[in-house]
Amino acid sequence: MDEDFRKLLTTYSAMRSVVRVPDHDPKYKICILASKQDHCLVDLLHQWQEGRLPVDITCVISNHDRGPNTHVSRFLERHGIPYHYLQTTNTDKREGEILELVQNTDFLVLARYMQLLSGDFLKSYGKDVINIHHGLLPSFKGGKPSKQAFDAGVKLIGATSHFVTQELDAGPIIEQMVARVSHRDNLQSFVQKSENLEKQCLTKAIKSYCELRVLPYEDNKTVVF
């Protein structure tokens, strides 16, 4: 086994190797960062509750104040998961406070977190960060990209989950999913299909990462096992 791992390290120019036995090793500790949109966050919480995600959620951080009586707030309180509301501005992304809150995590998940993490933050954190975004980029940017795509008659929609790097939405890709839409779809069903893809894609990416079936390596690529 030692010789096999040495060959893998050489092949992929890896700095280190990690061996995990899922049935015996402790679960990964993660923090979920989210903004106003709930669909990815809620899906991850429900997947975790049902035991379908091999993780422990240490906390949820958001730049959106959900208040005490929302579905998410009640769920987190019921399960003892801390919720941290950190109001951000163009000049203060509260990254120092986020770093303090995520020190004991194994990786971070951006569940539609609409704030850019700086290179300094990524370097200071020093661990992997997984992001999800819809497949309407780069053609439809800015506000209401789903409406832009719907109005343009887009027939294929998708979602991409990737590792976060300093370059916006350009990190190594973990998972991608696509689905067809048609003239029978209205804007509501178009958006719902897009959000469903995002949820499924993010969950699949997290599972693949936790099972060590996908790892980042040099030249902005990933290794898939």
Secondary structure, 3 states (H helix, E strand, C coil): CHHHHHHHHHHCCCCCCCCCCCCCCCCEEEEEEECCCCHHHHHHHHHHHCCCCCEEEEEEEECCCCCCCCHHHHHHHHHCCCEEECCCCCCCCCHHHHHHHCCCCCEEEECCCCCCCCHHHHHHHCCCEEEEEECCCCCCCCCCHHHHHHHHCCCEEEEEEEECCCCCCCCCEEEEEEEECCCCCCHHHHHHHHHHHHHHHHHHHHHHHHCCCEEEECCCEEEEC
